[in-house]
Structures are given as structure tokens and as C-alpha cells.
Amino acid sequence: TVFTTHTPVPAGNDTFPASLMETYFADYREALGIDSQTFLSLGQADSTGTFNMSVLAMKLAGERCAVSELHGKVARRMWHGLWPDLAEDQVPITHITNGIHVPSWVASEVFQFLAKYLGSDWIQRHDDPGLWQAVLEIPDEALWTLHNYLKDRLLAMMRESVRSRWLDDKISPAQMLARGVLHNPDTLTIAFARRFAEYKRSTLVFQDTERLKRILNNRWQPVQIIFAGKSHPADFPSKYLLRQVYSLAADPQFQGRIAFAEDYGMHLAHYLVQGVDVWLNTPRRLQEASGTSGMKAALNGVLHLSVRDGWWQEGYNGKNGWAIGDGPENPQPEVEDRADAEALYKLLEETIVPLYYDRDQSGIPHGWVKMIKEAMRSIVPNFCTHRMLKEYAARLYKIPALQPETSIKP
């Protein structure tokens, strides 16, 4: 039996009162011949009297697994109390880093494009790092043309969504502005799209709104940001963050360069991970167990800009995207927020924006395209479910590695 723990966040590790567990599981434990104290002890890690489902799984599983290398360290520290006689680094929790299902997230146009340059069978071999060396030989103009097509499609979809809302609901000009009606395909476009939760720090980029205005409203090198996401119905702090983002998107001082895309789900997520220029991720350190959206973005030629947490601690190599800050977790969240916001602004001002707008006479940003190629080469084969499942099969289930699919098409 393998138990994979997916998050260090308390909300993701369900606990229940012992009395509730006894009410609903008394017949079950009696059928197994287990007394109440023994049964409840399986889910208890401390003296609070609560029954923790993660503790139950940790105690009963034959193998325990975290979802990234860094998360493995966090999990061993977090659950050290279950094995008090062991040193922290000997706690029996390993890690296998998450990956994405490539056929589900690759744009059909990217699928065909890669078939041309990597071979028609690339999808069957996409977890082979050697295969992706050929990406480095793709003509810059061809890759950039494909990227611009996907970007145009995303922004056209957003404009059509605004048009439909205006026709059906007669939304106001401010609402149209907040939905990205003024977004320009020639402008550097960043996306922040994920579940709204406090630890993901969706509003980090707004730490210094005046500085952000200067970055976004630069006459010659403008930037635009698309936000998308939902909050849990019971998570009121996250609902406040969502309202704050929407309010700023409707603020005319940002000149329409912030948009909030509604109805976030897999359909919209496909357009976003395929069509923006930069994928932004700003979790509080050590709270993002893995994350996968940046992997989906890299598959489609979108560069990742993230705190070095979760999978990005392993994935970032200095040439395939950007890392926000380099310090460890700060015990004072407000200090960490200020430092990371400063690092983010500095990256945008001094590195990312200039690189994007550095073009040759044909309008090709060769430095940017070089980074896209490196992102695809280094990320896709190492952060896919083919590689992940083979690791689970070989290391945890102790069975031969799974054979690759033979007839997958997006």
C-alpha cells in the first residue's frame, strides 16, 4: 500500500472529533475485532483527541511518498513525531515529484509542430530526455510564429467572452475593462491562474501599486497580467483576495492592463497555459507541495516565473525561466512578502521585460526563444506522468516499469 501526501497545509489534512469517528465506524471496527482505543490511536498523532486521516494513512501504508524533493523534506519534518526514535532525515517518507499528462495539456498545434521536428512518435517517447535535444535545433522564427498564434487565440477568446457578456448582460465599461477587452497581443502577457488561497499570494504583485503601474504602463515596453481562479466557498480570506484583484483590474489607472478571466476551469486553463508569455507562481515557501501548472505552460512554450518551492526547486536550472528570491522561509510573512515582491519587480524591470522586447529586424526575440527551447528541453521529459508512474512502479510498487502508450493523440 502506498500513501502519497499532497500538501503540508492543514486544510488538506482532514481531522475529525474522536466521538464522530466512533459514531460512524463502531460497527466497522467491531467487525474487525478492534477495540475503540486501538482504532482511535491509528489516527492520533498528539493528545488533542482528534482523528487525523493523514496520520491513519501514514501508520497503515507500506510506503509513504511526498510529491517533490522539497516537499519530502517538509513532510519528514512535519510527521517526525510519528517516528520519534528516528532522526528526521530517516523518517520513512520518500518523494516522487509530480508530473503532467502531456497528451491532455499539449495544444494540438504544438503536438503537430513537435511531430515535425521530433518525429511523429514523439508522444510515445516524451519522457526520454534525449529526444528533447532536437528542440534546440528548431528555427527561432517557426517557434515564435507558433507561440504568437496561440497567444492571439487566447486574447481573441477573451474578447469574444467580453462581447458575449455585453450582449447578454449589458455589463458596464468598467466590467469590460476588468475582463481584458484592451489586452494587446503585442504586449508581454503574464498569467496568474490557480485556486485562490492565502498561501499562494495572488496579490503579491500588488505590494507596490505605483511601481507596478510604471511597469505595466511603460509606453515602449508595456506589460499585461491575466488573473483567473476560484476560491473555496468557505475560505473568506481568499474571497477577499479575489475581490481585491477584480477591483484593481477595473481600475482605470492600470489602463486595462490587468484582466480577470471568469469561469476558470480546465477549458480556460488550456487557453492560458498555451497562450501567455510568462506563467507566474508566488506561493509562500514550503507550502506548495509540488504544483503542476508551470509544467503545463513549459510544454506549450510558456516561461515560468516562480518562487523556488515545490517542483520548481528541482526544475529551475537558471536558463529555463526565473526564480523569485533565493532565501529560505521567513518566520515573518510580511518580511517574506516584501522581499519577494522586490525580487519580482526587479526581475520584471531588469531582466524579463527587456529580454522580451529585444528583437531583431524581423521582430524575433532570439534570447526569449532560446529560453523557451531550454524550458521545453529540460522540463517536459522530467516532469511528466510517464516518468512519474515509472518511478512509482519501480520504486514503490516494485513492479516492472509501465510501458508507454502506443496510440495517444490529443
C-alpha positions in Angstrom: 0.0 0.0 0.0 1.3 3.4 -1.0 0.1 6.7 0.6 1.0 9.9 -1.2 0.7 13.0 0.9 -0.1 16.0 -1.2 0.1 19.1 1.0 1.5 20.4 4.2 -1.4 22.9 4.5 -3.7 21.9 7.5 -6.8 22.3 5.4 -5.6 19.4 3.2 -5.1 17.0 6.1 -8.6 16.3 7.4 -9.2 15.8 11.1 -12.4 14.7 12.9 -13.5 14.5 16.5 -13.0 11.1 18.0 -16.6 10.9 19.0 -17.7 11.4 15.4 -15.3 8.6 14.2 -16.7 6.3 16.9 -20.3 7.1 15.9 -19.8 6.2 12.2 -17.1 3.5 12.4 -18.0 1.5 15.6 -19.7 -1.3 13.6 -16.7 -1.5 11.2 -14.1 -1.7 13.9 -16.1 -4.3 15.8 -16.3 -6.4 12.7 -12.5 -6.3 12.5 -12.2 -7.1 16.2 -10.6 -3.8 17.1 -11.4 -2.0 20.4 -12.2 1.7 20.4 -8.9 2.8 21.9 -6.8 0.9 19.4 -8.9 2.1 16.5 -8.7 5.8 17.5 -4.9 5.5 18.2 -4.4 4.8 14.5 -5.4 8.3 13.6 -3.9 10.2 16.5 -0.6 12.0 16.5 -0.9 14.0 19.7 -3.1 14.5 22.7 -5.8 16.7 21.1 -8.1 13.8 20.7 -8.8 14.4 17.0 -8.6 11.7 14.4 -6.3 12.7 11.5 -6.8 10.9 8.2 -3.2 11.6 7.1 -1.9 10.0 10.3 -4.1 6.9 9.7 -2.7 6.6 6.2 0.9 7.2 7.4 0.6 4.4 10.0 -1.1 1.8 7.8 0.7 2.3 4.5 3.7 0.2 3.5 5.2 3.1 1.6 4.8 6.9 2.1 5.6 9.4 -0.6 5.7 13.2 -0.9 5.2 14.9 -4.3 8.5 16.8 -4.7 12.0 16.7 -3.3 11.5 19.8 -1.2 8.0 18.5 0.0 9.7 15.3 1.1 11.9 17.3 3.5 8.9 19.2 4.7 6.8 16.1 5.2 9.6 14.3 7.1 9.8 17.3 9.5 6.0 17.6 9.7 5.4 13.9 10.6 8.6 13.3 12.6 6.5 12.8 15.7 5.1 9.6 14.4 8.7 8.1 14.4 10.2 9.9 17.5 13.1 7.4 17.7 14.4 8.2 14.2 16.4 11.1 13.1 14.4 13.5 10.9 16.2 12.5 7.7 15.4 8.9 8.5 11.7 9.3 8.7 10.3 6.8 6.2 8.7 9.2 3.7 10.3 9.3 0.3 9.4 11.6 -2.7 8.4 11.2 -6.3 7.9 14.5 -8.0 4.6 15.1 -9.7 4.2 15.3 -13.5 1.6 16.3 -16.0 -0.3 14.1 -18.5 1.3 15.5 -21.7 -1.4 14.4 -24.1 -4.1 16.2 -22.0 -2.3 19.6 -21.9 -0.4 20.0 -25.2 -2.0 22.3 -27.7 -3.0 20.4 -30.8 -0.9 22.9 -32.8 2.1 22.2 -30.6 1.5 18.4 -30.9 1.7 18.7 -34.7 4.7 21.1 -34.6 6.7 18.7 -32.4 5.8 15.8 -34.6 7.5 17.7 -37.4 10.7 18.4 -35.5 10.9 15.5 -33.0 9.3 12.8 -35.1 5.8 11.5 -35.5 6.2 9.2 -32.5 7.3 11.9 -30.1 4.3 11.4 -27.8 5.2 7.8 -27.1 8.8 8.8 -26.2 8.2 12.2 -24.5 9.8 11.0 -21.2 13.1 10.5 -23.0 15.4 13.4 -22.2 17.5 12.6 -25.3 14.5 13.2 -27.6 14.2 16.8 -26.5 17.7 17.8 -27.5 16.2 18.3 -31.0 14.1 21.2 -29.7 17.3 23.3 -29.6 17.6 23.0 -33.4 14.1 24.3 -34.2 14.2 27.6 -36.2 13.5 30.5 -33.9 11.1 32.0 -36.4 9.0 28.9 -36.6 8.7 28.5 -32.8 7.9 32.2 -32.3 5.2 32.2 -35.0 3.5 29.2 -33.3 3.7 31.0 -29.9 2.1 34.2 -31.3 -0.7 32.2 -32.9 -1.6 30.6 -29.6 -1.4 34.0 -27.9 -3.6 35.6 -30.5 -6.1 32.8 -30.0 -6.2 33.3 -26.2 -6.8 37.0 -26.4 -9.4 36.6 -29.1 -11.3 34.1 -26.9 -11.2 36.6 -24.0 -12.5 39.4 -26.2 -15.3 37.2 -27.5 -16.2 36.3 -23.9 -16.5 40.0 -23.1 -18.6 40.6 -26.2 -21.0 37.8 -25.2 -21.3 39.2 -21.7 -22.0 42.6 -23.0 -24.7 41.3 -25.4 -26.3 39.1 -22.8 -25.9 41.0 -19.5 -25.1 44.6 -20.7 -22.0 44.7 -18.5 -20.5 48.1 -17.8 -17.4 49.6 -19.4 -15.5 49.0 -16.1 -16.5 45.4 -16.2 -15.4 45.1 -19.8 -12.1 46.7 -18.8 -11.6 44.2 -16.0 -12.2 41.3 -18.4 -9.3 42.2 -20.7 -11.0 43.8 -23.6 -8.0 46.1 -24.1 -5.3 43.4 -23.9 -2.9 43.6 -26.9 -1.3 40.5 -28.5 2.0 42.5 -29.0 2.3 43.2 -25.2 4.2 40.9 -22.8 1.5 38.9 -21.2 1.8 37.2 -17.7 -0.8 34.9 -16.2 -1.6 34.1 -12.6 -4.2 31.3 -12.8 -4.9 28.9 -9.9 -7.1 28.3 -6.9 -7.2 31.4 -4.7 -5.7 30.5 -1.3 -3.8 32.8 1.1 -0.5 30.9 0.9 -0.5 31.2 -2.9 -0.2 35.0 -2.5 -2.2 36.1 -5.5 -1.8 39.8 -4.6 2.0 39.7 -4.1 2.5 41.7 -7.3 0.4 44.5 -5.9 2.7 45.1 -2.9 3.8 48.4 -4.5 1.0 49.5 -6.8 2.8 52.7 -8.0 5.8 50.6 -9.1 3.5 48.1 -10.7 1.8 50.9 -12.7 5.1 52.0 -14.0 6.0 48.5 -15.2 2.6 47.8 -16.8 2.1 51.2 -18.3 5.5 51.6 -19.8 4.8 53.3 -23.2 7.5 51.4 -25.1 7.6 48.1 -23.3 4.2 47.5 -21.6 3.2 44.5 -19.6 -0.3 43.0 -19.1 -1.4 40.4 -16.5 -4.3 38.0 -16.7 -5.7 36.6 -13.4 -8.0 33.6 -13.2 -9.1 31.4 -10.4 -11.7 30.5 -7.8 -11.8 30.4 -4.0 -13.3 27.7 -1.8 -16.9 28.8 -0.7 -15.8 28.6 3.0 -12.5 30.4 2.5 -13.5 34.0 3.2 -9.9 35.5 3.3 -9.3 34.1 -0.2 -12.6 35.5 -1.4 -11.4 38.9 -0.2 -8.2 38.5 -2.3 -10.2 37.6 -5.3 -12.4 40.7 -4.9 -9.3 42.8 -4.5 -7.8 41.5 -7.7 -11.0 42.2 -9.6 -11.2 45.7 -8.2 -7.7 46.5 -9.4 -8.4 45.0 -12.8 -11.3 47.6 -13.1 -9.1 50.5 -12.0 -8.5 52.8 -15.0 -5.1 53.8 -13.6 -3.8 50.4 -14.8 -5.0 51.3 -18.3 -6.7 48.0 -18.9 -3.5 46.0 -18.4 -4.9 43.8 -15.7 -7.6 41.4 -16.5 -9.6 38.9 -14.5 -10.9 36.0 -16.6 -14.1 34.5 -15.2 -15.3 30.9 -15.2 -11.9 29.4 -14.5 -11.8 25.7 -15.2 -10.0 23.2 -17.5 -11.3 24.9 -20.7 -9.9 28.3 -19.8 -6.8 26.8 -18.2 -5.9 25.2 -21.6 -6.0 28.5 -23.3 -3.9 30.2 -20.6 -1.1 27.7 -20.3 -0.9 27.6 -24.1 -1.1 31.3 -24.9 0.6 33.6 -22.4 4.2 34.6 -22.4 5.0 34.1 -18.7 3.4 31.9 -16.0 3.6 33.5 -12.6 3.6 31.5 -9.3 4.1 33.1 -5.9 3.4 30.6 -3.1 4.7 31.1 0.4 7.8 29.0 0.7 7.5 25.4 1.9 3.7 25.4 1.4 3.5 24.5 -2.3 3.9 20.7 -2.2 4.5 20.5 -5.9 2.3 22.5 -8.3 1.9 21.5 -11.9 0.6 24.4 -13.9 4.1 25.7 -14.7 4.9 22.3 -16.2 1.8 22.6 -18.5 3.0 26.0 -19.5 6.5 24.9 -20.4 5.1 22.1 -22.6 3.5 24.8 -24.7 6.4 27.2 -24.8 5.4 29.5 -21.9 8.2 30.5 -19.5 7.9 30.0 -15.7 8.4 32.8 -13.1 8.2 31.4 -9.7 9.3 31.2 -6.1 11.6 28.2 -5.7 9.1 26.0 -4.0 7.5 22.7 -4.9 8.7 21.3 -8.2 10.4 24.5 -9.3 13.1 23.9 -6.7 14.2 20.9 -8.9 13.1 22.2 -12.3 14.8 25.6 -12.4 18.3 25.5 -13.9 19.0 29.2 -14.4 18.3 29.1 -18.1 14.7 27.8 -18.4 12.8 30.5 -16.5 13.2 32.7 -13.5 13.3 32.2 -9.7 11.8 34.8 -7.4 14.2 35.3 -4.4 16.6 32.7 -3.1 16.2 32.8 0.6 14.6 30.2 2.9 11.2 30.5 4.5 11.0 33.6 6.7 9.2 33.3 10.0 7.7 36.8 9.5 5.3 36.5 6.5 5.2 40.3 5.9 9.1 40.4 5.6 9.0 37.5 3.2 6.3 39.2 1.1 8.2 42.5 0.9 11.4 40.7 -0.1 9.7 38.5 -2.7 7.8 41.5 -4.2 11.0 43.4 -4.5 12.7 40.5 -6.2 9.7 40.1 -8.6 9.7 43.8 -9.6 13.4 43.7 -10.1 13.2 40.7 -12.4 10.5 42.3 -14.4 12.2 45.6 -14.8 15.8 44.5 -15.4 15.5 41.0 -17.0 12.2 39.8 -18.2 10.7 42.9 -19.9 14.0 43.9 -21.7 14.5 40.3 -22.9 11.0 40.0 -24.3 11.3 43.3 -26.3 14.9 42.7 -27.5 14.1 41.9 -31.2 15.9 41.6 -34.4 14.9 43.3 -37.6 12.3 40.6 -38.2 10.8 41.0 -34.8 12.1 37.8 -33.4 13.3 37.9 -29.7 16.1 35.3 -30.1 17.1 35.4 -26.4 13.5 34.7 -25.4 13.1 31.9 -27.8 16.3 30.3 -26.7 14.9 30.2 -23.2 11.6 28.7 -24.4 13.6 25.9 -26.1 15.6 25.3 -22.9 12.4 25.2 -20.9 10.8 22.6 -23.1 14.0 20.5 -23.3 14.7 20.4 -19.6 11.1 20.3 -18.1 8.8 18.2 -20.3 10.6 14.8 -20.1 11.4 15.2 -16.4 8.0 16.4 -15.2 5.5 14.2 -17.0 3.3 11.4 -15.7 5.2 8.8 -17.8 8.3 9.4 -15.8 6.3 9.7 -12.5 4.4 6.4 -13.0 7.5 4.6 -13.9 9.1 5.7 -10.7 6.0 4.7 -8.7 6.0 1.3 -10.4 9.7 0.6 -9.9 10.4 2.2 -6.5 7.2 1.8 -4.5 5.1 -0.9 -6.1 8.2 -2.9 -7.0 6.8 -3.9 -10.4 8.4 -3.5 -13.9 8.2 0.0 -15.3 5.0 0.7 -17.2 5.1 0.5 -21.0 4.4 3.8 -22.8 1.1 4.3 -24.5 1.1 3.4 -28.2 -1.8 5.3 -29.6 -2.2 8.6 -27.8 -3.2 11.7 -29.6 -4.5 15.0 -28.0 
